[in-house]
Amino acid sequence: YAPFVVAVAIDLSGIVAVMFAGVTMRHFAHYNLTRVTRGIFLPTVELLASLCETYIFLILGVSVYGLSWTSLDVKFILVAFVALLIGRAAHVVPGSWMINRL
């Protein structure tokens, strides 16, 4: 909670601050846990993360029914989809090429 509050207080992204704090804390906390604790705690955290992710996707899926289908802009959707495909190809193809060459 503290990284979120500090980030918001200085007009930065609280979500990115929490993510960065979690990544940093896992790096330091992982090696301070005993093997038994790691064997129990880490799968539990992974389970909770999976449940939270499932919950978010359920909420997103249910919110689709609240959309007004009469005000959808088909041109915008098609342009966004094409941009998505171009952006994905621009990152996946060079990344795959570099990984396969190393």
N, C-alpha and C positions, 0 to 999 in steps of 0.2 A: 504494500500500500504506500509506503514511503517514497519509492521511486516515482510512482504515479503522481503523488501530491507535489513533489519537488518539480517534476517536469511540467506539470500544468501551471505551477506558480511562476515559472520562468518562460511561459508561453511556448513550450515544446510539446511533442506528442507523448502523451502519457502511456499509450499502448506500446509504442516503440521502446520507451524507457523500461516498462515492465518486462518486455521480451528480452531486452539486453541484460537487465538485472538477473533474469532467470537463467540465461545462458552463462553469465559470469558466475553466478552462485553455484550452478551445477558443477562447473569446472573445479571450484574450490571445495564444495561440500562432498562431492562424490568420494574423494580419497580420505575424508575424515570419518566415513561410516565403516563399521565393521563389515566383514563379508556376509554375515548372517543378516544384518540390517539391510545391506544392499540387495540381498536376495529377496527380501520381503518388501522393502520400501519402493524400489524402482519399478517392479511390475504393478504395484498398487497405483503409483503415480501415472504410469502408462495407461492403466485401465481408466482412471479418472479423466485423463486427457482425451481418450477415445470416447468416453461417455459425453464429455462437454462438446466435442466436435460433432457427434451424432445429434445432440440437442440443437446445436446451431443450425445444422442442415435441415432438421425437422422444422424449426421455426421459419427458415427461409422458404422451405417447400410449402408450408401452410400459408405463408403470407402471399403466395402467388394468387390465391383465391380472392384476395382483397384488391387486386389490381383492377383498374377500369379498362376493360378490353376495347372500349370504343376510342380511347385516346392513344393507342399505340402507334408509333411512327415506324412503319415498315422500312423506310429508307434508312433511318438511323440504325435500326437493328441490323440490316444487311451490311452497312458500312462498318459498324462496330465488329461484326463477325469476320469480315474480310480483314480488317486491321488486326484482329486477334490472330488469325491464321498467319498473316505476314510476320507479325511480331514473334510468334512462336517459332516459325520456320527460321527467322533471322537469329534466334538464340539456340535452338536445338541442333540445327545442322552444323554450325561451326563448333559448338560445344562437343557434339558427338565426334566430329572429325578430330578435335584436339585430344579427346580422351582415348580414341582408338590409336592415335599416333604415339602416345606416351608409353 
